Amino acid sequence: MQYNYLFSPMKIGNVEIKNRVVMPAMMLGHGQFNGKPTEQMLDYYEERAKGGVGLIITEITRVDDITGVGAFAQLSVSHDYHIEPLKRLVDKIHSHDCKVFVQLHHPGRQNLPITVGILPIAIGLERIIPKFRNAFYKMTPLAKKMQDKGIVLSVVGPSKTPPCSFAKGRNRTIRHAEIKKLIKKFIDGAIRVKKAGADGIELHAAHGYLIQQFLSPLTNIRTDEYGGSLENRMRFLLEIIEGIKNSCGQDFPIVVRLSVDECYDKIGENKKGYSLLEGVEIAKRLEKAGIAAIDVSSASYETINYWLEPTTFEPGWRKYMAQAVKKEVSIPVIAANLIRSAKQAEEQIEDGYQDFVALGRPLIADPDWVKKVMENREQEIKRCMCCLWCFESMLENAYKGNSGECAVNPRMGNEKAFLNLKKDGNNRTVVIVGAGPAGLTAAEILSERGFNVIVLERNSYVGGQAKLGSVPPKKDKLSWCYDDLAYTAQKNGAKILYNTDATEKNIAEYSPYAVIIATGATALKPKSIKGIDNKNVCTITEVLNGTVALKNKRVAVIGSGMSGLETAEKLCEDENIVTVIEMADKISPSTYIQHVDDIMPRLKKYETTFFVGHRLKRINNDSITIENMSTKAKRILEIDYVVLSLGSKSINDLFKSMEGKYDNLYIIGDAEKIGRIAQATKGAASLALNLN
């Protein structure tokens, strides 16, 4: 396919971008307390620039160290000492014919309270205590507990409002004098960006951060000149723009990343915030203020699934928002729009939805996305499956001093090690048992290193447990992970032998240098439950692999982890009446909240019944007995079939039988420890990288 639009140049202000692919701002935690880029960050950005991106917009970059710290490990332009380190990053990106804008940011009420006022102290202590960083992150669990109990300073917002559902921090109204100082900090930050040699700046007025908080009537109920009418609510942003243009020159490009719709109607709260109609009006007024482009986004942390979409969302679902803006402005429109293929990107530019495509998570998953499309190698692209692990892991690791990860690209954040990948396999044979994500990741990297890789797979297909995960409604993107891994592994020379049961004997026939066991896991079926062996009992595995087909039955799903909820949705779609039983006091207690928020409305539409705080005691032919965990009261439910979702156990018998028989015997993925795709690929990559 020809991509005449995608690979044509276009200007943002006076800056010509060589193609229409933009890498938008994404915080991953590759920075440090003092706001200077680390070597890890430099490698991460340079790899995307080398991959052919036209414009990179840096991660959230703070302008204020007191109330504006979005993360401990982020970029900063709050002081002049940030200019030279930032210039180093800019020069790295420029060396690959890629432009760079720096995104200026303040989190406002969405800030984590434990960051308020702490960073300058941490920076000072790190200067005099070399290992202070390690000690600091050991203290963050305690700080988090203090935050959860409200024993912290308040975060700031345009007005005092109920806490943000994400940060949950007490907030206070930012004072008039503070507004004026903060405007100056944005302007000063932009001056430093220009001095560092960057091509422009982006102001983050999206996703519920401070600038958007001023724009929204939900979070801005001020009665002075910064609140009330739209004109007043825009004043904070417009004064920042005016100040930057006066200080940096009228031709220094300013982009605004704007949530054009807060999307409260999507969660049934129609009267909150502003809608697309007002968002378009904001965009029109920003054009009049002289900005160079609009980066169209949507939502906030209160409606997070409508800008950081889970797997179930359809690519391009929100392109209508960008189109609504493009119809009303003459400046370029950048938009993400959940683009997952070059064809989709080309069509959305050609059809007039946008001028530039913002590829965020796709460029985390594959830094060479652009290069591969240009070289007609689209089949080699590692596709982002929208699993949200990049964001979830970034949030989790922020308290530990580590960075975000990618489930399909364990090389992300470890670019240098893989750039210097040893090609020392010398055709030595490695036998891998199992073609799930772990086995395929090991096969891909080891074959790239020059090993002779043989993968033995008992099924007629690849994917393992991940293939089962792709079966429920709207989960088909999960198949991209193992399909892409299998393609690249085989392209590198690995051989996958299907319908092959691995035994000690047939493994030995290959005289392997190393054996890697990646046999996965199987669903648990606890013998302690009375009636567990009845004919009307199965596991989620049997439902998802088609062994058991249920229709028009009363089905109890035991366990509400995501696997249980997704299987419940499939059962609902197959016209069963579903009841979910969960021992904990809430549904899916250990699951990242975006996934739960995504699936629960659909299950409720099916009128699924939920019993939390109950456990299964007995299974009969046409009923089950459940027990209240607190009161021990028992209840009988009329049920035709029971589907167990009570976790998994590792399949590792082959590994145990082979221990001591090979010098290089390894076990990875679920066979070693039950986890998610991200843990499987990360562990496998580590082994494949370091196998000697």
Secondary structure, DSSP 8 states (H G I E B T S, - for coil): ---TTTTS-EEETTEEESSSEEE---------TTS---HHHHHHHHHHHHTT-SEEE-S-EES-SSS--S-TT-EE-SSGGGHHHHHHHHHHHHTTT-EEEEEEE--GGGS-GGGTTTHHHHHHHHHH-TTHHHHHHHHHHHHHHHHHTT-S--EEESS--S--TTT---EEE--HHHHHHHHHHHHHHHHHHHHTT-SEEEEEE-BT-HHHHHH-TTT----STTSSSHHHHTHHHHHHHHHHHHHH-TTS-EEEEEES---GGGGT-TTSS--HHHHHHHHHHHHHTT-SEEEEE--BGGGGGGTS--TTS-TTTTHHHHHHHHTT-SS-EEE-TT--SHHHHHHHHHTTS-SEEE-SHHHHH-TTHHHHHHTT-GGG--------HHHHHHHHHTTTT-----SS-TTTT-HHHHHT-----TT-EEEEE--SHHHHHHHHHHHHTT-EEEEE-SSSSS-THHHHHTSSTT-TTHHHHHHHHHHHHHHTT-EEE-S----HHHHHTT--SEEEE---EEE---TTSBTTTSTTEEEHHHHHTTSS---S-EEEEE--SHHHHHHHHHHHHTT-EEEEEESSSSSSTTS-HHHHHHHHHHHHHTT-EEEESEEEEEE-SSEEEEEETTT--EEEEE-SEEEE---EEE--HHHHHHTTT-SSEEE-GGGTS---HHHHHHHHHHHHHH--
